[in-house]
Structure formats: structure tokens, C-alpha cells
Amino acid sequence: MERQSQFKYQLATITSDRDEELFIDIRQTIVEMTFYESLDKPYVTGQIAVSDDAGFFDALQFSGTERLNIKMNTELSATGETEEVVMDRSFLLTSIDNIVKSAGSGNSAIYVLSFIDEHAFVSKTKNVSRAVRDNLTKEILKLCQNEVGKNVDLSYAGESVQSNFKGVIPYMHPLEAASWLTKKATSKHGMPFFLYASIHDTNLRLGSLDVMLQQNAWNSQVPFIFSPANTNAQEEQGDPTLQYFQVQTMKATKLQDTMKQMMAGGIGSLYTVTDLGNGQTTAQHFNLLNLLERANDDGIINTERQNVYDPNYRTPVIEDVNIGGEAIHETDNEIVHSVVSRGVYGLKKSLHDEVSPEMFLKKVESMAYRNAIFKNLMDVTVPGPGFISSGGSVGDKIRINVLNDNNNSNDPDQLDKLRSGDFLVYNTRHVFRGTRHDVAMTVFKLERGPNID
């Protein structure tokens, strides 16, 4: 049994600056709408398919600068009597991607249009060339607030350890420059930062991986469950709350690719730095196991449950050959080289310079954590109402429980350790079609599950 409708458009209009009286209500003509969020993008994008049998697109004279205004409700109660606004946003329509004429009468057509957060469009209208100094977080905030008019939510942001520097932004778009600085920022644990946007508010968000990993899953009391028997039972019973927390699909490809992780230098590597001022080159070894143990000491990653690397593997011992039973983290899988010129800005460092070998390694540590993320990505699809009404978004942690593949009912471990646990959401795709709302997510975790409190 399925609810009559999982969402409702309270407002859906197209407006334009060139005609203040232009106001096209498209609520009844929307065929499908999709929103995309990503930790790698400081803006939301999407597509909308609209049926036109009244010729309003012809009258609109679409030019690629119109606004799409969306206000949406979702059901929260079992009876459907309570509704709450979960989205109230405006976007810029940037292009018509496709027009499909009706094969029947020929008097109607489906228009597929792309849209984007307007601040992303505004960012492309200007270039920034100026000095940045002292604190990466503050410089990122300045670019977002002063150049594109967006406040930044720092709820998930730790402190960047890059400080006392000076550099120049070389004619970049503001959001491009902000993302560039974000990739240079790391926490004291060597974990990367992300600048991203959510469909739930108009602010941008800046978060560090270590803070994200330490948050609690918002649905820890009601986890998403992947069990075909459970799903069928709830569909028959018609309990909407339980229906909304059933995993519809779960798929993973290329999990635990240690060779790819190793070739990227994410397990063991040699980091060298050449100073052009004195011609000296310093070298130091990066060790993933040491990095994970530091995170364990601060309660961020439990090394006994970590799902990133097996430190017990040893290369075979072969006599008279230069293979001697080493662990991967003890070898130099990749060579990373940087060139710096100290003293250019007096007592301040350049953006690429550091004062200690440990600080130089932060660049490699951040890269290693990104590789660890890509090693554990999974694609999950869940019903949208429970997810969106919670305020869930990329950068949030969710709990998923999956029954293991063991048919032995006496097995005490009923949940799959690889696919169960608390996951961080990396990407989302919200699809609104007909009466259904589904969320397709890319999620990851760095520890084996399940998480049972």
C-alpha cells in the first residue's frame, strides 16, 4: 500500500527580470524534477521536465536567465494531516536541454531544462585577483560573503592548521578560488575540508572530515533497513513511517581497491620538497598506519574497526631478490615532489610553504583520506520523505542496516559488517516524479559496521 502523494508543490513558478508581470505557474505541468547535491560543489544543480500544451514557453521567449521558484511540502504524519515545508528556494534556469514533441496530436511538448543556484552564475561574472593571508577559513568566508553574497555555515568546520601565510589568487572566479583554497586546507589530523551547498537552506557549508566523522547519525534510532521481506511487509501494512526507512536498492562496485589506493600514494609514499632559495631537498616518508593511529588516539577512527587498510599484509620474502616481506605502508608506492621558494613574502610563508616536515605532510595526508573515501563508496536509494523531512543532506551521517547473506538463522551476526553501519553522505540525487520522491545517495564509511547503540 502506498501513500497518495509523498510531496506537494506549494509553489512552482517561472519569473524573469525583463518582465515583472511575467509569472508562470507550472505546478500542474511538472513531469519530473531532480536536484543534485555534492560535497565537491558549493552549489546545487538540477533538471526539470515540464509539459507545455498551452504555448507558454513560446510566449516566455526563454533566454537562459529566468528564475525557477520552488516551495515544497512533504508528509510527516501517518494520516497525512500534517505537512511541513522542506524546501523554499529559487534557482536560475540556464538552458533548455531537450524538447520532445508529442507523437500524437503534435500540439504539446516536454521541455527539459537545467537549473543552478544563482550564486554559481554570479560567480562566473567576475574574476578575483588579490592577496590572501594568515587563515584559510577566513579567506574562504571572505570570498563567499563579499564576492557572491553567501553566508557560510561552519557547524561542521574544524580549525585549519594552515596559518601565517601570504599568497595571490591568480584571476579566478570567486567560487573557484574558494574551492581551490578549500583543497589546500587540512585539519590537525590531516583530514580534508569540503565547501558545499544543501537544498535545505541558501547558505554554503564548510566542513572538515574529522568533525563530520564524529557526528551522530541523525536516524540512529530509526535506521534505514535493507530487507526485502521487511519492505514487502511494510508495503502491505501501509505504515508510512516504516515505509520511508526501507532501503530500496544498494549497489557497490570496485570496493576495497587497495592497488588503486596504493598507486595514488595513499598508503605509503615519499614526499620531497626542494627549496629554490638554497637548493636543498628534504624527504620524508608518509605512513597511512601512523595516520590512522593518530586518528584513533583522538577518538575519530577506531583502528580495530577501520575499513581503510590491512596493515598485516606483507610482500613475499624471496632470496637474492629485493623483496623482503615489507608492509605496504613501509614502502614508497609513490613519489610526491613540491618546489617552494622561501622568503618571497618576508616572515610569512607562501601558500605552498611550511615551517616543519610534519606540516608538509598534511598535503599527502589529505590526499590519503580522500583515497580512503573513494575506496568505500556505495550507491543507496531510499524513499525521500523521511530523508528530506529530517533535514538530511550531504555531509551528514546516516545509519543503514543490511541483513547478511548467511541463511543460518542461528548466526548471532545478523547484520552485514561491510554494508551496515554509519555512513557519510557524499552525493545525493533527489527525484520527484508523479507522486513519489526518491533519494539516490553515494555514501561511504571508514569503519566496519554495524553501529548498534
C-alpha positions in Angstrom: 0.0 0.0 0.0 1.4 3.4 -1.0 0.6 6.9 0.1 -1.4 9.0 -2.2 1.4 11.5 -2.6 4.8 11.8 -0.9 5.2 15.5 -1.7 3.3 18.5 -2.9 4.4 21.7 -4.8 3.0 24.6 -2.8 4.7 27.0 -5.2 6.4 26.4 -8.6 6.8 29.4 -10.9 9.0 30.8 -13.6 9.7 34.5 -13.4 12.0 36.9 -15.3 13.7 40.2 -14.6 12.9 41.5 -18.1 9.1 41.4 -17.4 8.0 42.0 -13.8 4.5 40.9 -14.7 5.7 37.5 -16.0 4.5 34.8 -13.6 4.1 31.3 -15.0 2.6 28.7 -12.6 3.9 25.3 -13.6 2.8 23.2 -10.6 0.3 21.2 -12.7 2.7 20.7 -15.7 5.8 19.4 -13.9 6.6 15.8 -15.1 9.8 15.3 -13.1 12.3 17.4 -11.1 15.8 16.3 -9.9 18.1 18.1 -7.5 21.8 17.3 -7.2 24.0 17.9 -4.1 27.7 17.1 -3.7 30.5 17.6 -1.2 32.6 18.7 -4.1 30.3 21.6 -5.3 29.4 24.8 -3.5 26.1 25.0 -5.3 23.0 22.9 -6.1 22.1 21.9 -9.6 19.2 20.1 -11.1 16.8 19.4 -14.0 13.1 19.9 -14.5 10.8 18.4 -17.2 7.7 20.4 -17.9 4.8 19.6 -20.2 3.6 22.5 -22.3 0.3 22.3 -24.1 -0.6 26.0 -23.8 2.4 27.5 -25.6 3.7 29.4 -22.5 7.3 28.5 -23.4 6.9 30.2 -26.8 5.4 33.3 -25.1 8.2 33.2 -22.5 10.9 33.7 -25.1 13.4 31.8 -22.9 16.9 33.2 -22.8 18.7 31.3 -20.0 18.4 33.8 -17.2 14.9 33.1 -15.9 14.2 32.1 -12.3 12.6 28.9 -11.1 10.9 29.3 -7.7 10.1 26.2 -5.7 8.2 25.8 -2.4 7.6 22.2 -1.4 5.8 20.2 1.3 6.2 16.6 2.4 4.1 14.3 4.5 5.3 13.8 8.1 2.4 12.0 9.8 0.8 8.6 9.3 -2.5 10.2 8.5 -1.2 12.7 6.1 -2.8 15.6 8.0 0.5 17.2 8.9 2.7 18.8 6.3 5.8 20.8 6.6 7.7 23.0 4.1 11.0 21.2 3.4 12.2 23.5 0.6 11.7 27.1 -0.3 14.3 28.0 -2.9 14.9 30.0 -6.1 17.2 28.8 -8.9 18.4 30.2 -12.2 17.2 28.3 -15.3 20.3 28.1 -17.5 19.3 26.1 -20.6 16.8 24.1 -22.4 18.4 20.7 -22.7 15.8 18.9 -24.7 12.4 19.4 -26.4 10.3 16.4 -27.2 7.2 16.9 -29.3 4.1 14.8 -28.7 3.9 11.9 -31.2 0.1 12.1 -31.1 -1.5 15.4 -31.7 1.7 17.4 -32.1 0.1 20.2 -30.0 2.2 19.6 -26.8 5.8 19.1 -25.9 8.0 18.1 -23.0 10.7 20.7 -22.1 13.7 19.6 -20.1 15.6 22.5 -18.5 18.7 22.7 -16.3 18.9 25.0 -13.3 21.6 26.0 -10.8 22.0 28.1 -7.7 22.1 31.7 -8.8 25.3 32.5 -6.8 27.1 30.0 -9.0 26.1 32.0 -12.1 27.0 35.3 -10.3 30.5 33.8 -9.6 31.1 33.3 -13.3 30.5 37.0 -14.0 33.7 38.2 -12.2 37.3 37.3 -11.6 39.3 37.8 -8.4 42.9 38.7 -8.2 44.1 39.7 -4.8 46.3 38.7 -1.9 45.1 36.2 0.8 46.8 35.8 4.1 47.0 34.2 7.6 43.9 32.0 7.8 42.4 29.8 5.0 39.0 29.6 6.7 38.7 33.4 6.9 39.8 33.8 3.3 37.2 31.3 2.1 34.5 33.1 4.1 35.5 36.4 2.5 35.3 35.1 -1.0 31.8 33.6 -0.4 30.4 36.5 1.5 31.9 39.5 -0.3 32.1 38.2 -3.8 28.9 36.1 -4.2 26.9 37.3 -1.2 26.6 33.9 0.5 27.0 33.2 4.3 28.8 30.1 5.3 27.7 27.6 7.9 30.6 26.5 10.0 28.8 23.9 12.1 31.0 21.0 10.7 34.2 23.0 10.3 37.2 22.3 12.4 40.2 24.6 12.6 42.5 24.7 9.6 46.2 24.3 10.6 47.5 26.4 7.6 48.4 29.8 9.0 50.8 32.8 8.8 50.9 32.6 5.0 50.5 35.0 2.1 49.5 34.3 -1.4 47.8 35.7 -4.5 44.6 34.4 -6.2 45.5 34.5 -9.9 42.4 35.8 -11.6 39.9 33.1 -10.6 36.2 33.1 -10.3 35.2 33.6 -6.6 33.7 30.1 -6.0 36.6 28.5 -8.0 39.1 30.4 -5.8 37.2 29.4 -2.6 37.2 25.7 -3.7 40.9 26.0 -4.5 41.7 27.3 -1.0 39.4 24.6 0.5 41.5 21.9 -1.1 44.6 23.4 0.5 43.1 23.4 4.0 43.5 20.5 6.4 42.7 19.8 10.0 45.3 18.9 12.6 44.6 15.3 11.8 45.4 15.8 8.1 41.8 15.5 7.1 40.4 17.5 4.1 37.8 20.3 4.1 34.7 20.5 1.8 32.8 23.5 0.6 29.3 22.5 -0.4 25.6 23.5 -0.6 22.4 22.0 0.5 18.8 22.1 -0.8 17.6 22.9 2.7 18.9 26.5 3.0 20.6 29.2 1.0 23.9 29.2 3.0 27.0 27.5 1.9 28.6 25.0 4.3 32.2 24.4 5.2 33.1 21.2 6.9 36.2 19.1 7.8 36.1 15.3 7.6 37.1 14.8 11.2 34.2 16.8 12.5 31.8 15.1 10.1 33.0 11.6 11.3 32.4 12.5 14.9 28.8 13.5 14.5 25.9 11.1 15.3 23.8 9.6 12.7 20.5 11.6 12.6 18.5 8.4 12.2 20.3 6.3 14.8 17.0 5.4 16.5 15.3 4.5 13.2 17.9 3.2 10.8 17.3 2.6 7.1 16.9 -1.1 6.7 17.6 -3.3 3.6 15.5 -6.4 3.9 13.1 -7.5 1.0 10.8 -9.3 3.5 10.6 -6.2 5.7 9.9 -4.0 2.7 7.1 -6.2 1.4 5.5 -6.4 4.9 5.6 -2.7 5.4 4.1 -2.1 1.9 1.2 -4.3 2.8 0.7 -2.8 6.3 0.9 0.7 4.9 2.8 2.2 7.8 4.3 5.3 6.1 6.9 6.0 8.7 8.4 2.5 8.4 8.0 2.6 4.6 10.1 5.7 4.4 13.0 4.0 6.1 13.3 1.0 3.9 16.3 0.8 1.6 15.1 0.3 -2.0 18.4 -0.5 -3.7 22.0 -0.8 -2.6 24.9 -1.3 -5.0 28.6 -1.1 -4.8 31.3 -1.5 -7.5 35.1 -1.7 -7.0 35.1 -1.7 -3.3 38.3 -2.1 -1.3 40.6 -1.4 -4.4 43.9 -1.4 -2.4 46.0 -1.4 -5.6 44.4 1.9 -6.8 44.8 3.3 -3.3 48.5 2.3 -3.3 49.2 3.7 -6.7 47.8 7.0 -5.7 50.3 7.2 -2.8 47.5 6.8 -0.2 49.2 4.0 1.8 53.0 4.7 1.7 54.8 7.4 -0.2 57.9 9.6 -0.3 57.3 13.3 0.0 60.1 15.5 -1.1 60.5 19.3 -1.1 63.0 21.4 -2.9 63.7 25.0 -1.7 64.7 27.2 -4.7 66.3 29.6 -2.3 69.1 27.3 -1.1 68.7 24.4 -3.5 68.2 21.9 -0.6 65.8 19.0 -0.9 64.3 17.3 2.1 62.5 14.0 2.1 60.2 12.2 4.5 58.1 9.0 4.4 54.3 9.0 4.6 52.8 6.1 6.5 49.0 5.5 6.5 49.0 3.3 9.5 50.6 6.1 11.6 47.9 8.5 10.3 45.1 6.1 11.3 46.6 5.5 14.8 46.7 9.3 15.4 43.0 9.5 14.4 42.4 6.6 16.8 44.1 8.4 19.7 41.7 11.3 19.3 38.6 9.1 19.0 37.9 9.8 15.3 38.6 6.4 13.7 38.7 3.1 15.7 41.7 1.3 14.2 40.2 -2.1 15.4 37.2 -1.4 13.1 38.8 0.6 10.4 37.8 -0.3 6.9 40.6 1.5 5.1 43.7 -0.7 5.1 45.0 -4.1 6.2 48.4 -3.5 7.9 49.1 -7.2 8.3 49.8 -7.9 4.6 53.5 -8.5 3.8 55.2 -8.8 0.5 56.7 -12.3 0.0 60.3 -12.9 1.0 62.3 -14.0 -2.0 66.0 -14.8 -1.5 68.5 -12.9 -3.7 65.8 -10.5 -4.8 65.0 -7.1 -3.4 61.6 -8.2 -2.0 61.8 -8.6 1.7 58.4 -9.1 3.4 57.6 -5.4 3.9 54.2 -4.0 4.8 52.7 -1.7 2.1 52.8 1.3 4.5 56.6 0.9 4.9 57.2 1.2 1.1 57.3 4.2 -1.1 54.4 3.5 -3.5 54.5 6.9 -5.0 56.9 9.9 -5.0 55.3 13.3 -4.4 57.5 16.3 -5.1 57.0 20.0 -4.4 59.1 23.1 -5.1 58.9 26.1 -2.8 60.7 29.5 -2.6 61.0 30.7 0.9 61.4 34.4 1.8 59.3 35.7 -1.0 56.8 37.3 1.5 59.3 38.0 4.3 58.3 36.4 7.5 55.1 35.0 6.0 55.0 31.6 4.2 53.8 31.2 0.6 50.7 29.1 0.1 52.8 26.0 -0.7 55.4 26.5 2.0 55.5 25.2 5.6 57.9 25.6 8.5 58.2 21.9 9.5 58.4 18.5 7.8 55.2 17.4 9.6 53.2 20.3 8.2 54.4 19.5 4.7 53.0 16.0 5.1 49.4 17.4 5.6 49.0 17.6 1.8 49.7 13.9 1.5 47.6 13.0 4.5 44.6 14.9 3.0 45.1 13.0 -0.3 45.3 9.7 1.6 41.9 10.3 3.3 40.3 11.2 0.0 41.6 7.9 -1.4 40.2 6.1 1.6 36.7 7.7 0.9 36.8 6.5 -2.7 37.7 3.0 -1.6 34.4 2.6 0.3 31.7 4.3 -1.9 28.3 2.7 -2.2 25.1 3.8 -4.0 21.9 3.6 -2.0 18.3 4.6 -2.9 15.8 5.3 -0.2 12.3 6.9 -0.1 12.6 10.7 0.1 10.0 11.8 2.7 11.9 10.6 5.8 15.2 11.8 4.5 14.2 15.3 3.4 11.9 16.0 6.4 14.9 15.3 8.7 17.0 17.9 7.0 19.4 15.3 5.9 22.0 16.4 3.3 25.5 15.7 2.0 28.0 15.9 4.9 25.5 14.3 7.3 25.8 10.8 8.8 23.1 8.2 8.3 22.7 4.7 9.7 21.9 1.7 7.4 21.4 -1.9 8.5 21.6 -4.7 5.9 20.9 -8.3 6.7 23.9 -10.5 6.0 24.0 -13.2 3.3 24.1 -16.1 5.8 20.9 -18.2 5.7 21.7 -19.7 9.1 19.1 -18.1 11.4 21.2 -19.1 14.4 24.1 -16.9 13.4 24.4 -14.2 16.1 25.7 -11.7 13.5 22.5 -11.0 11.5 23.8 -7.7 10.0 26.3 -7.4 7.2 29.5 -5.7 8.5 30.6 -4.3 5.1 27.2 -2.7 4.2 25.8 -1.9 7.6 26.8 1.0 9.9 27.0 4.8 10.0 27.8 6.3 6.6 28.6 9.8 5.5 26.6 11.1 2.5 28.9 12.2 -0.3 26.4 12.9 -3.1 22.6 13.0 -3.4 20.1 13.0 -6.2 16.5 13.9 -5.2 14.0 12.7 -7.8 10.4 14.0 -7.7 8.2 12.1 -10.2 4.5 11.6 -10.2 3.6 11.0 -6.5 7.0 9.6 -5.5 10.1 11.1 -4.0 13.2 9.0 -4.0 16.8 9.9 -2.9 19.7 8.2 -4.6 22.8 8.7 -2.5 26.5 7.9 -2.7 27.7 7.1 0.8 30.9 6.0 2.5 32.3 4.8 5.8 35.8 4.3 7.2 34.8 1.7 9.8 33.2 -1.7 9.7 29.6 -1.9 11.0 27.1 -2.3 12.3 26.7 0.5 14.7 24.4 -0.5 17.5 24.0 1.9 20.4 
